[in-house]
Amino acid sequence: MTRTIVNMTRNLAQPFPSPLGLFKRRWWVPILASASVCLIFDGAVLEPFTTSDENSSGRVWAQALNTQPLNPRIKVSIQQRFGRKPTDKLTVQALPGDQLTLQFTTGKQLQTLTTDKVEFAITPIPLKQPRWEERVVLSVHRSFETAETKANELKALGIPVEIAQPKQWQVWAKRDQYPTSADRILLIDTLKQQGYDNVFLHRRRLRDKPQLSFVTNGTQYKRSIVSITSKKQQFQVGEALHYGSLRFQPNTYGTYTLVNKVPTETYLRGVVPYEIGFNAPTTAIEAQTIIARTYALRNLRRFQIDGYELCADTQCQVYKGIAKTDPIVDRAIKATTGQVLTHKDELVDALYSSTTGGVTAAFQEVWEGTPRPYLTAKIDALPRGTWDLTTRSLAEESNLKAFISLKRGFNEASWKTFRWQTETPITELNGFLRKFLRQSKHPLANFKTIQKLEVVERSHGGRVQKLQVTTNLGSLTLTKDDILRGFEAPNSLLFYVEPRYQTVKPQPSPPVDATPSKPESISSVQPTRPTAAAKPRKMLKGYVFIGGGFGHGVGLSQTGSYHLSNLGWSATKILNFYYPGTTVQPLNDSIVFWQQPSTPVVPSQSVPAELKPQSNQGNRLISQKMPFLKSFQWVFDWIPFL
C-alpha cells in the first residue's frame, strides 16, 4: 500500500488555525480512502493510520494531534545587527562528526556546499553615487507595548505604519506608502499642525553598502542570504551552542541578522535558566517555563519588519542557546511540556519582571494600551494584610512614602532590589534627559539645566504616571514608561524624589580702591565704605530617587515566585496569584495566540484624507500639493533601504 507523507506547518504570525479544517476539503478524501498516511506536524511525526471514511478520519487525526504536544519552531535573532561595525566577524562550526550544509543562490541557481566551518565578515562595497536614506519617524518608545499602541492609534487615523527597532522602538510611516521626499515632508508638516510635535524625518547619507561575505573551504563568497543546516541540528556559533537551523539575512537597517529557527521546547532550554536562575525552587522554574512559552508564542509579531519573530535580549526574553542547560530546568520544561497560560482561550500577555517592589503594576500603569483584566495592581505579599489597597491607595504621595518605608512581610523582602535609593547629580540627570530629548528631536533638547522634578500623578498601585520636568528653557511632562527612558536613575516607576542642595558661599567682593588714579587733594579722597556681606544661597545639586522593585513590575515577580515556591505552592497556584482569572492548559488548536484588542484606539486628532495613501503604488502628493515641483519629481524619489 502506498504511504503518503503530509508535512503540515503553520504561519506562526497568525492565530493558530485548526488542522482539522483541512479535512473538510474534498481533495483529501481520495488520499484518506486509499493510503496509509503519515502526518508530520511542525516537525513531529504522527503514527500512520488507514481509513476509508472522511468523518472517522477527522476523529483519528484529532486523536493523533491531541496526543502530541505542539512544538512550533520560532525564529529568534541571535546576531541582530551584524555589520554595524565593518570589523564584525563570526564563525559557525559543525560539531565533531558532523558537517554544515550551506545553501545560497548564485545567479538564479541554488548552490549547496558542505563544510566543517564557515567564517562570516562584512565587506563594504562603495556605491557609485552616495544616496540618501529617509524615513518618517512618527514616535519613539522604550517598549514594544507602547509602540504598538501608538501604531494602532495612527492606523485609526488612516496612516499606514510599521514598527521598527533600530535602537529604541519606533513607529514609522510605512515606507512604500510615502515613496517621495515631498510625500514625507508633507506628512510631517500636516501631523505637526495636528499636534504631533515629536514626528521627524530621519535622514542619513549612504556612501557604501555593507555586504555579507563568508569564507569556506578556502573560497570567499559574497551573498546576502545564507541558510545553514546540519544532520545533528547543532551549531557552534562563536562561544554559543545552538540547535535547529540558521539563516543569515538582510534586515531593515542596512545590516544583517543571524536567525536561529528552533523548536519552542528547545528554545526554552536557552531561556529559562537565564531568566529565573539555575538555583530557583522547582515550581518557580515550572511557572517561569509556562509563562516563557506563553510569552514567546504570543509575541511572534514583534519583528515582522525584519523577517523574524523574537530577539534574544531583554526586549523579548534572554536566550543564549543550549551550551549551559541544566538538568533541573530540563525536568521543569519536560514536566510542563506544551502548557501555556490563557484567558478566554487566548494566550495571556505573560509579562514578568525581577521584582515588583511589593505591589504588582497594572498593564496600563506602565504602558499605553488596552487594560488586561489579569494584569492588575495587587499587593505582592503573604499572608495578606500587609497593606490594604482598597482603603490606602498608593496614588496618595503620603501613602506611597509610608509603603516604601515598609521592608518586611512581602514575598520579595529578602532581595536587594526590593527597596533601593539612588542619589544622582544634576549633571548626570541633565545628560540623561538631553539624550532622551534629542532622540525625538524635542524643542527643549538644548536646555542647559534641570531646575525641578515633581511627581504630578500616580496610579492606584503607586506607579508614577506623570513626572514634570522644569528646565531653564521651559517645562515638559514625561509619562509612564518614558520616565525610565528619560532618566536611568530609578529602577522602576515605583518611586518618589527628594531634592538635594548644596550651600554656595558668595565670592568676596574685591576691595574698593581708595587711591585716586591721578593726583588730587587729600580732602577729595573718600574713605572705603564697607560692603554688606552677601548671604549664602542653596543650589540644586541633584535628586534622590527612593523606591522599590526592579523592572516594570507587571505580572509575575521572579523573586516573589521563589518565596511562594518555598512555601509549597504549585506552579499553577503561583501563576493564579500573579495572573488572576487565567487558566493553565496544554497548547491546542483552539487557542488564539494573539489578536488585536477588542477596544478600538480612538485618536485625539484627525488627518486630512489626502494624506491617506489611496493605493499600494504610493501617493504622489508632490503633484497635488507642489505642482511647480512636478518636473523635478526624480529629485525626491525614495531610494529603498539596502
C-alpha positions in Angstrom: 0.0 0.0 0.0 1.2 3.5 -0.8 2.3 5.6 2.2 1.6 9.3 1.8 3.7 11.8 3.8 1.9 15.0 4.7 4.0 17.7 6.1 1.9 20.3 8.0 3.2 23.6 9.2 1.6 26.9 10.1 2.2 30.6 10.0 3.2 31.5 13.5 2.4 35.2 13.0 -1.3 34.3 12.7 -3.8 32.9 15.3 -3.5 29.1 15.5 -5.6 27.5 12.7 -7.5 24.3 13.1 -5.7 21.5 11.2 -9.0 19.6 11.1 -10.4 22.2 8.9 -8.3 20.8 6.1 -10.3 17.6 6.2 -13.4 19.4 5.1 -11.9 19.8 1.7 -12.8 17.1 -0.8 -9.3 16.7 -2.2 -8.3 14.9 1.0 -10.9 12.1 0.5 -9.0 10.0 -2.1 -5.8 10.2 -0.1 -7.5 9.2 3.1 -9.6 6.5 1.4 -6.7 4.7 -0.3 -3.5 5.3 1.5 -1.6 4.9 4.7 -1.0 8.4 5.8 1.9 9.8 7.9 1.5 13.3 9.2 4.4 15.5 10.0 3.1 18.4 12.0 5.7 21.1 12.8 8.4 18.5 12.8 6.6 15.9 14.9 5.8 12.6 13.1 2.4 11.1 14.0 1.7 7.5 13.6 0.2 6.3 10.3 -3.4 5.0 10.0 -5.7 3.7 7.3 -9.3 4.7 6.9 -12.0 4.9 4.2 -14.4 7.3 5.9 -13.9 11.1 5.8 -15.7 11.7 9.1 -13.8 8.9 11.0 -10.6 10.2 9.5 -11.2 13.5 11.2 -11.6 11.8 14.6 -8.4 9.7 14.1 -6.4 12.7 13.1 -7.8 14.7 16.1 -6.8 11.9 18.4 -3.3 11.8 16.9 -2.9 15.6 17.2 -4.2 15.6 20.8 -1.6 13.1 21.9 1.3 15.2 20.5 2.5 18.3 22.3 2.6 21.2 19.8 6.2 22.3 19.4 6.2 25.1 16.7 9.6 26.4 15.6 10.4 30.0 16.4 12.7 32.4 14.5 15.0 34.1 17.0 17.7 36.6 16.1 20.9 35.6 17.8 23.0 38.2 16.0 20.6 41.2 15.5 22.8 43.8 13.8 25.7 42.0 12.2 27.7 44.5 10.1 27.1 47.6 12.3 30.9 47.7 12.6 32.9 46.9 9.5 35.2 44.7 11.6 32.3 42.3 12.7 33.3 38.7 12.3 31.5 35.4 13.3 32.4 31.8 13.0 29.9 28.9 12.7 31.2 25.4 13.2 29.8 21.9 13.0 30.1 19.6 16.0 32.7 16.7 15.8 31.5 14.1 13.3 29.0 16.4 11.6 29.1 18.9 8.7 27.4 22.1 7.8 25.3 22.4 4.7 25.2 25.9 3.3 22.6 27.0 0.7 22.5 30.2 -1.2 21.8 31.4 -4.7 24.3 32.1 -7.4 22.5 33.9 -10.2 19.2 32.1 -10.4 20.6 28.8 -9.3 20.5 27.3 -5.8 24.0 26.4 -4.7 24.8 23.9 -1.9 28.2 23.5 -0.1 29.3 21.3 2.8 32.0 22.3 5.2 33.2 21.9 8.8 33.4 25.7 9.4 32.4 29.0 7.8 33.6 32.4 8.7 31.4 35.4 8.2 32.5 39.0 7.8 31.5 42.3 6.3 32.9 43.7 3.1 31.9 47.4 2.4 31.1 48.0 -1.2 31.3 51.6 -2.3 28.2 53.0 -4.1 28.7 54.5 -7.5 27.0 57.6 -6.1 26.2 58.5 -2.5 22.5 58.3 -1.7 20.1 59.5 1.0 18.1 57.1 3.2 14.9 58.7 4.6 12.1 57.6 6.9 9.3 59.4 8.8 9.6 58.5 12.5 6.2 59.1 14.0 7.1 58.2 17.6 10.0 56.7 19.7 9.4 54.4 22.7 11.2 52.4 25.3 9.0 49.3 24.8 7.2 47.4 22.1 3.9 47.6 24.0 3.6 51.3 23.9 4.9 51.4 20.3 2.2 49.0 19.2 -0.5 51.1 20.9 0.8 54.2 19.1 0.9 52.4 15.8 -2.8 51.3 16.3 -3.7 54.9 17.0 -2.1 56.1 13.8 -3.7 53.3 11.9 -7.1 54.5 13.1 -6.2 57.9 11.5 -5.7 56.1 8.2 -1.9 56.3 8.2 -0.1 53.1 7.3 2.6 52.3 9.8 5.2 49.8 10.7 7.1 49.1 13.9 10.9 49.0 13.9 13.7 48.8 16.4 16.9 50.5 15.0 17.8 51.1 18.7 14.8 52.3 20.5 11.4 51.1 19.4 10.0 53.4 16.7 6.8 53.7 14.7 7.4 54.7 11.1 5.1 55.8 8.3 5.1 52.8 6.0 7.9 53.5 3.6 6.3 52.2 0.4 3.2 54.3 1.1 5.1 57.6 1.2 7.7 57.0 -1.5 9.0 60.5 -2.2 10.6 63.2 -0.1 7.7 65.5 -0.8 5.2 62.9 0.5 7.2 62.5 3.6 7.7 66.2 4.3 4.0 66.9 3.7 3.0 64.2 6.1 5.3 65.6 8.8 4.1 69.1 8.4 0.4 68.1 8.5 0.9 65.9 11.6 2.7 68.7 13.4 -0.2 71.0 12.6 -2.5 68.4 14.2 -0.4 68.4 17.4 2.0 65.5 16.8 5.1 67.5 17.8 7.6 64.7 18.0 7.3 63.5 14.4 10.5 63.9 12.5 12.4 62.9 9.3 15.4 60.6 9.8 18.0 61.0 7.1 21.4 59.6 6.6 23.8 59.6 3.7 25.0 56.3 2.4 28.4 56.0 0.7 28.8 52.3 0.8 26.8 49.1 1.2 27.8 46.6 3.9 28.0 43.2 2.1 27.9 39.9 3.9 30.8 37.7 2.9 31.9 34.3 4.0 34.9 32.0 3.5 34.6 28.3 3.4 37.0 25.7 2.0 39.4 28.5 1.1 36.9 30.3 -1.2 35.2 33.6 -0.4 31.6 34.3 -1.3 29.5 37.4 -1.2 25.8 36.7 -0.6 23.0 38.4 1.3 21.1 35.3 2.3 22.7 32.1 3.5 20.9 29.1 5.1 22.9 26.7 7.3 21.7 23.2 8.4 23.4 20.1 9.8 22.4 16.5 10.4 22.7 16.9 14.2 20.9 20.3 14.0 23.5 21.7 16.4 26.0 24.5 15.7 28.8 26.2 17.5 28.2 29.9 16.9 31.0 31.9 18.4 31.1 30.8 22.0 27.4 29.7 22.0 25.8 26.4 21.0 22.5 26.5 19.1 20.0 23.9 18.0 17.8 23.9 14.9 18.8 25.7 11.8 20.4 29.1 11.0 19.9 31.8 8.4 21.8 35.0 7.7 19.5 37.5 6.1 19.3 41.3 5.5 17.4 43.5 7.9 15.7 46.9 7.6 18.7 48.9 8.8 21.3 48.0 6.1 22.9 45.3 8.2 22.3 41.6 8.7 20.6 39.3 11.2 21.5 35.7 12.0 18.3 33.9 12.7 18.0 30.7 14.7 14.9 28.6 13.8 14.4 26.5 16.9 11.6 24.3 18.3 9.8 26.0 21.2 10.7 23.4 23.8 14.4 23.6 22.9 14.2 27.4 22.8 13.1 27.3 26.4 16.2 25.4 27.4 18.1 28.6 26.4 15.7 31.0 28.1 14.5 29.6 31.5 18.0 29.2 33.1 18.9 32.8 32.3 15.6 34.3 33.3 14.8 32.6 36.6 18.2 31.2 37.5 19.6 27.7 37.9 19.0 27.7 41.7 15.3 28.6 41.8 12.9 26.3 43.6 11.3 23.7 41.3 7.7 25.1 41.0 9.1 28.6 40.4 11.1 27.2 37.5 7.9 25.5 36.2 5.9 28.7 36.5 8.7 30.6 34.6 8.7 27.9 31.9 4.9 28.2 31.3 4.9 32.0 31.0 8.1 32.0 28.9 6.5 29.6 26.5 3.3 31.7 26.5 5.2 35.0 26.1 7.2 33.7 23.1 4.2 32.3 21.2 2.1 35.5 21.8 4.8 37.8 20.7 5.8 36.4 17.3 4.8 39.6 15.6 7.4 41.9 17.1 10.0 41.8 14.3 7.8 41.4 11.3 9.6 44.3 9.6 12.8 42.3 9.7 11.5 38.8 8.8 11.9 37.1 12.2 9.9 36.8 15.3 11.8 37.3 18.6 15.1 38.8 19.7 17.5 37.2 22.2 17.8 40.0 24.8 15.6 41.7 27.4 13.4 43.4 24.8 12.0 39.9 24.4 13.4 37.1 26.6 17.1 36.4 27.2 18.1 33.5 25.0 21.6 32.0 25.0 21.3 28.7 23.3 21.8 25.2 24.7 25.5 25.4 25.8 24.7 25.7 29.5 21.5 23.8 30.1 20.6 22.4 33.5 19.1 19.1 34.5 16.7 20.7 37.0 15.5 23.2 34.4 15.2 20.5 31.7 13.0 18.4 34.1 10.8 21.5 34.7 10.4 22.0 30.9 9.5 18.3 30.4 7.0 18.4 33.3 5.2 21.4 31.7 5.7 20.4 28.0 3.2 22.3 25.9 1.5 24.1 28.8 0.5 27.7 28.3 -1.4 30.4 30.3 -4.6 31.5 28.8 -7.5 33.9 29.3 -10.7 33.0 27.4 -8.8 30.7 25.1 -6.2 33.3 24.2 -2.6 33.4 25.3 -2.2 35.9 28.0 0.2 38.8 27.8 2.6 36.9 30.0 4.7 39.8 31.2 7.1 39.3 34.2 9.9 41.2 35.9 12.6 40.7 38.5 10.9 42.4 41.4 7.6 44.3 41.9 8.6 46.2 45.0 5.7 44.8 46.9 2.8 45.7 44.6 2.3 44.5 41.0 1.6 47.0 38.3 -1.5 47.0 36.1 -0.6 46.9 32.3 -1.9 50.5 31.8 0.1 51.9 34.7 3.3 51.2 32.7 2.3 51.3 29.0 -0.3 52.9 26.8 -2.9 50.5 25.6 -6.0 48.4 26.5 -6.1 47.1 30.1 -5.6 43.4 30.6 -8.1 42.1 33.2 -5.5 39.6 34.5 -2.7 42.3 34.9 -3.8 44.4 37.8 -2.3 46.2 40.8 -2.2 43.9 43.8 -0.1 43.6 47.0 2.7 41.1 46.5 2.7 39.7 50.0 1.7 36.7 52.0 -0.1 36.4 54.4 -2.4 39.1 53.1 -2.9 42.1 55.3 0.5 43.8 54.9 -1.2 46.7 53.1 -4.8 47.3 52.0 -5.0 49.0 48.6 -8.8 49.4 48.9 -8.5 51.7 51.9 -5.0 53.2 51.4 -4.5 53.9 47.7 -0.8 54.4 46.7 -1.9 57.2 44.4 -1.5 59.4 47.5 2.0 60.6 47.9 2.0 60.2 51.7 0.7 56.6 51.4 3.4 55.8 48.8 6.1 57.0 51.1 4.7 55.0 54.0 4.5 51.9 51.8 8.1 52.3 50.6 9.3 52.5 54.2 7.9 49.0 54.9 10.6 46.4 54.5 9.0 43.2 55.9 6.1 41.0 55.2 6.4 40.9 51.4 7.3 38.0 49.1 10.4 39.8 47.9 11.5 41.3 51.2 14.8 39.3 51.3 16.0 40.7 47.9 18.3 43.7 47.5 16.1 45.1 44.6 13.0 45.1 46.8 14.0 48.6 48.2 16.6 50.9 46.8 17.8 54.5 46.9 19.8 56.3 44.3 21.3 59.8 44.5 22.1 61.3 41.1 24.0 64.5 40.5 22.2 67.1 38.4 24.9 67.0 35.8 24.0 63.3 35.1 20.3 63.9 35.1 20.9 66.7 32.6 22.8 64.3 30.4 20.1 61.5 30.6 17.3 63.9 29.7 19.2 65.7 26.9 19.9 62.3 25.2 16.3 61.3 25.5 15.0 64.6 24.1 17.5 64.6 21.2 16.3 61.1 20.1 12.9 62.5 19.4 14.0 65.9 18.2 12.3 67.7 21.1 12.3 71.5 21.0 13.8 71.6 24.6 16.7 69.3 23.7 19.3 72.1 24.1 18.3 73.1 27.6 21.1 74.0 30.0 20.0 72.5 33.3 17.0 70.9 35.1 15.6 73.2 37.7 12.9 70.9 39.2 11.5 67.4 39.2 8.0 66.8 40.5 5.7 63.8 40.5 2.3 65.2 39.5 0.3 61.9 39.1 0.4 58.4 40.5 -1.6 55.3 39.7 -3.7 53.4 42.3 -0.8 51.0 42.6 1.7 53.8 43.2 3.5 53.9 39.9 4.5 57.3 38.7 2.2 58.3 35.7 3.5 61.8 35.1 6.8 63.5 36.1 7.0 67.2 35.4 10.5 68.4 34.5 11.2 72.1 34.6 14.3 73.3 32.7 15.8 76.7 32.1 14.0 76.7 28.6 10.6 75.5 29.8 8.7 72.5 31.2 7.8 69.1 29.8 5.9 66.2 31.3 7.2 62.6 31.0 4.6 59.8 31.2 4.8 56.2 32.3 7.5 54.2 30.6 9.1 57.3 29.1 10.1 58.3 32.5 12.5 55.4 32.7 13.7 56.2 29.2 14.4 59.8 30.2 16.2 59.0 33.4 18.3 56.0 34.2 18.4 56.6 37.9 15.1 54.9 39.0 15.0 51.1 38.8 11.2 51.2 38.4 8.2 53.5 38.3 7.5 52.9 42.0 9.5 55.8 43.5 9.4 59.3 44.9 12.0 62.0 44.6 13.7 64.3 47.0 15.9 67.2 46.0 19.5 67.6 47.4 21.0 71.0 47.8 24.4 72.4 48.5 25.2 75.7 50.2 27.1 78.1 48.0 29.1 80.8 49.7 29.3 84.1 47.9 32.6 85.2 46.5 34.1 88.1 48.5 33.8 91.4 46.7 37.1 93.0 45.6 38.0 95.9 47.9 37.3 99.4 46.6 40.5 101.1 45.6 40.6 104.5 47.5 43.7 105.6 45.8 42.9 108.1 43.1 44.1 107.5 39.6 45.6 111.0 39.4 46.8 113.4 42.0 44.1 115.0 43.9 43.9 117.0 47.1 43.8 114.9 50.2 40.5 116.3 51.1 38.9 114.9 47.9 39.8 111.2 48.7 36.8 109.4 50.1 37.3 106.6 52.6 36.4 103.0 51.6 32.8 102.0 52.6 32.3 98.5 54.0 30.1 96.4 51.7 27.2 94.3 53.0 28.1 90.6 53.2 26.1 88.5 50.7 24.0 85.7 52.2 24.9 82.1 51.3 22.4 80.5 48.9 21.2 77.0 48.2 21.9 75.4 44.8 20.3 72.2 43.5 23.0 69.6 43.2 20.8 66.5 42.4 17.9 64.3 43.3 17.5 61.2 45.4 15.2 58.5 43.9 13.7 56.3 46.6 11.6 53.4 45.6 11.1 49.6 45.2 11.3 46.9 42.6 13.4 46.3 39.6 11.7 46.4 36.1 8.2 47.2 35.0 6.5 45.2 37.8 3.7 43.8 35.6 2.7 40.2 36.1 4.8 37.6 37.8 7.6 38.6 40.1 10.5 36.2 39.7 11.9 36.9 43.1 8.4 36.7 44.6 7.8 33.3 43.0 10.9 32.0 44.9 9.1 32.7 48.2 5.8 31.2 47.1 7.5 28.1 45.7 9.4 27.7 49.0 6.0 27.8 50.8 5.0 24.7 48.8 2.9 26.4 46.1 2.5 24.6 42.8 3.3 26.4 39.5 -0.4 26.8 38.7 -1.1 28.3 42.1 1.8 30.8 41.7 0.5 31.8 38.2 -3.1 32.2 39.5 -1.7 34.6 42.2 0.1 36.8 39.7 -2.4 36.4 36.8 -5.9 36.1 38.4 -8.6 34.7 36.3 -6.3 32.7 34.0 -6.0 29.0 33.1 -3.0 26.7 32.6 -3.8 24.3 29.7 -2.0 22.4 27.0 -1.4 24.2 23.7 -4.1 23.2 21.3 -5.6 24.3 18.0 -8.5 26.2 19.8 -6.1 28.7 21.4 -5.6 32.1 19.8 -2.0 33.2 20.0 -2.7 36.9 19.7 -5.4 39.2 18.3 -5.9 43.0 18.3 -7.5 44.3 21.5 -11.3 44.5 21.2 -11.4 48.1 22.4 -10.5 50.3 19.5 -8.0 53.1 19.8 -9.7 56.5 19.5 -7.3 59.1 18.2 -7.5 62.6 19.5 -6.7 64.2 16.2 -7.6 63.7 12.6 -5.6 63.7 9.5 -6.8 65.1 6.1 -7.9 62.5 3.6 -5.2 63.5 1.1 -2.5 62.2 3.5 -4.0 58.7 3.5 -2.5 56.6 0.7 -5.0 55.6 -1.9 -3.2 52.6 -3.4 -0.2 50.4 -2.9 1.6 52.2 -5.7 2.3 55.2 -3.5 0.7 58.5 -3.0 2.5 61.1 -5.2 1.4 64.1 -3.2 4.0 66.3 -4.8 1.9 66.6 -7.9 -1.2 67.5 -5.8 0.4 69.9 -3.3 3.5 71.2 -5.0 2.7 71.3 -8.8 5.5 73.7 -9.5 8.0 71.0 -8.5 6.4 68.3 -10.5 9.1 68.3 -13.2 11.7 67.7 -10.5 9.9 64.6 -9.2 13.0 62.5 -9.7 14.9 64.6 -7.2 12.6 63.5 -4.4 12.1 59.8 -5.4 12.5 57.5 -2.5 15.5 55.2 -2.5 14.8 51.8 -1.0 16.6 50.6 2.1 19.6 48.4 1.3 
